[in-house]
Amino acid sequence: MIDLDVLNAAIKQNVDAALAEDIGTGDISAQLIPLDTTARAKIYSRQEATLCGTPWVDEIFRRLDPNIAISWQVEEGQQVAKDQCLVEIAGNARALLSGERTALNFLQTLSGVATVCRHYAGLVSSTKVKLLDTRKTLPGLRIAEKYAVTIGGCFNHRIGLYDAFLIKENHINACGSIAATVRAARELAPGKSVEVEVENLNELEQALEAKADIIMLDNFSVDDMRVAVKRTNKQAKIEASGGINEQTLLSIAKTGVDYISIGTITKDCKAVDLSMRFV
């Protein structure tokens, strides 16, 4: 779970960068409107979705107009229907127009991630498996997208390269063996989780002997996953990864693995269709 202070800092950084990118030296189109003009607007969803990104929207409009009134009609994480009103916003007309696209960009992107995650989580709801995200995120939006993953009912893997070890083939080759790599990790950062990626059952045995905390089964067949789960016998957590999609997800979950990591829930998600209208 993302620390609240880290999340709040990310929201501010995201909004700073996005407003600077879009408004730059000033919104010349908005300047056509008299400075003291006020307006009211509504944002609608044009499709069924899981709502996510309200803190970013709040930060954007309050940054542009501290006196703005924002009234959400639905809560973060709630399922919304096609053509449903999500929020009503009232305040300075220039601020509404200047913030419109930036607000919609965050809301449509993060709702897209949450919607996909809700769908995938539903596919395995009959099992105890936890679906994990990966580091396959949009540059600069790592925290935002991982937040959206949790809103959609899935879970975070490591946030970055700093908070947990994930030992892969190249690490092992450079260190000499799985045992040597795990040993080096324990010495370097004793409190950090150590995960080892394995490509076959022989490497699984080596990871178990090295006492890895988590063992990632990379592109294992479903049959070999069952063997790996039985062999591991709870000596370590087991994560399945590689080439997993909607069609294979449930059968993999039923093997008894603890986790399934899926890059597509952030990498391939499609933005939700939203629109803002003055009323």
Backbone hydrogen bonds, N-H to C=O, Kabsch-Sander energy under -0.5 kcal/mol:
donor,donor_aa,acceptor,acceptor_aa,energy
7,L,3,D,-2.5
8,N,4,L,-2.7
9,A,5,D,-2.2
10,A,6,V,-2.2
11,I,7,L,-2.4
12,K,8,N,-2.0
13,Q,9,A,-2.3
14,N,10,A,-3.1
15,V,11,I,-2.5
16,D,12,K,-2.5
17,A,13,Q,-2.4
18,A,14,N,-2.5
19,L,15,V,-2.7
20,A,16,D,-2.0
21,E,17,A,-2.1
22,D,18,A,-2.0
23,I,19,L,-2.9
24,G,19,L,-0.9
24,G,20,A,-0.8
26,G,23,I,-2.7
28,I,26,G,-1.1
31,Q,27,D,-1.3
32,L,29,S,-1.5
33,I,30,A,-1.9
37,T,34,P,-1.8
39,A,91,G,-2.7
41,A,89,I,-3.1
42,K,277,R,-2.6
43,I,87,V,-2.0
44,Y,275,S,-3.1
45,S,84,Q,-2.2
46,R,273,D,-3.3
49,A,80,V,-1.8
50,T,111,S,-0.5
51,L,49,A,-0.6
51,L,78,Q,-2.6
56,W,53,G,-0.8
57,V,53,G,-1.7
58,D,54,T,-2.5
59,E,55,P,-2.0
60,I,56,W,-2.2
61,F,57,V,-2.2
62,R,58,D,-2.2
63,R,59,E,-1.6
64,L,60,I,-1.4
65,D,61,F,-2.2
68,I,65,D,-2.1
69,A,90,A,-3.1
70,I,68,I,-0.6
71,S,69,A,-0.5
71,S,88,E,-3.0
72,W,70,I,-0.6
73,Q,86,L,-2.9
74,V,86,L,-1.0
77,G,51,L,-2.8
78,Q,75,E,-2.2
80,V,49,A,-3.1
83,D,45,S,-2.9
84,Q,81,A,-1.7
86,L,43,I,-3.3
87,V,43,I,-1.0
88,E,71,S,-2.2
89,I,41,A,-3.1
90,A,69,A,-2.5
91,G,39,A,-2.4
93,A,37,T,-2.9
96,L,92,N,-2.1
97,L,93,A,-2.2
98,S,94,R,-2.7
99,G,95,A,-2.1
100,E,96,L,-0.9
101,R,97,L,-0.5
103,A,99,G,-2.7
104,L,100,E,-2.6
105,N,101,R,-2.5
106,F,102,T,-1.9
107,L,103,A,-2.4
108,Q,104,L,-3.0
109,T,105,N,-1.8
110,L,106,F,-2.6
111,S,107,L,-1.9
112,G,108,Q,-1.4
113,V,109,T,-1.8
114,A,110,L,-2.5
115,T,111,S,-2.4
116,V,112,G,-2.0
117,C,113,V,-2.4
118,R,114,A,-2.4
119,H,115,T,-1.8
120,Y,116,V,-2.6
121,A,117,C,-3.0
122,G,118,R,-1.7
123,L,119,H,-1.2
124,V,120,Y,-0.9
124,V,121,A,-0.7
125,S,122,G,-1.0
127,T,124,V,-2.1
130,K,258,D,-2.1
132,L,260,I,-3.1
133,D,155,F,-1.7
137,T,135,R,-1.9
141,L,138,L,-2.5
145,E,141,L,-2.8
146,K,142,R,-2.3
147,Y,143,I,-2.3
148,A,144,A,-2.1
149,V,145,E,-1.9
150,T,146,K,-1.4
151,I,147,Y,-1.8
152,G,148,A,-1.8
153,G,150,T,-1.3
154,C,149,V,-2.3
155,F,131,L,-3.0
165,F,193,S,-2.9
167,I,195,E,-3.4
168,K,166,L,-0.6
172,I,168,K,-2.4
173,N,169,E,-2.8
174,A,170,N,-2.0
175,C,171,H,-2.0
176,G,172,I,-2.3
181,T,177,S,-2.0
182,V,178,I,-2.7
183,R,179,A,-2.4
184,A,180,A,-2.1
185,A,181,T,-2.0
186,R,182,V,-2.4
187,E,183,R,-1.8
188,L,184,A,-2.2
189,A,185,A,-2.5
192,K,189,A,-1.8
195,E,165,F,-1.7
195,E,193,S,-0.6
196,V,214,I,-2.3
197,E,167,I,-3.0
198,V,216,M,-3.1
204,L,200,N,-1.6
205,E,201,L,-1.8
206,Q,202,N,-1.6
207,A,203,E,-2.4
208,L,204,L,-2.3
209,E,205,E,-2.3
210,A,206,Q,-1.8
211,K,208,L,-1.1
212,A,207,A,-2.1
213,D,194,V,-1.7
214,I,194,V,-1.8
215,I,237,K,-2.8
216,M,196,V,-2.8
217,L,215,I,-0.6
217,L,239,E,-3.7
218,D,198,V,-2.6
218,D,216,M,-0.9
219,N,217,L,-0.8
219,N,241,S,-2.8
225,M,221,S,-2.1
226,R,222,V,-1.9
227,V,223,D,-1.8
228,A,224,D,-2.6
229,V,225,M,-2.7
230,K,226,R,-2.2
231,R,227,V,-2.8
232,T,228,A,-2.5
233,N,229,V,-2.0
235,Q,232,T,-2.0
237,K,213,D,-2.5
239,E,215,I,-2.7
240,A,259,Y,-2.6
241,S,217,L,-2.1
249,L,245,N,-1.7
250,L,246,E,-0.5
252,I,248,T,-1.9
253,A,249,L,-2.4
254,K,250,L,-2.1
255,T,252,I,-1.5
256,G,253,A,-1.3
257,V,252,I,-0.6
258,D,238,I,-1.4
259,Y,238,I,-2.2
260,I,130,K,-2.0
261,S,240,A,-2.4
262,I,132,L,-2.5
265,I,262,I,-1.0
266,T,263,G,-1.6
267,K,263,G,-2.8
268,D,264,T,-1.3
272,V,108,Q,-2.1
274,L,272,V,-0.7
275,S,44,Y,-2.0
277,R,42,K,-2.8
279,V,40,R,-2.9
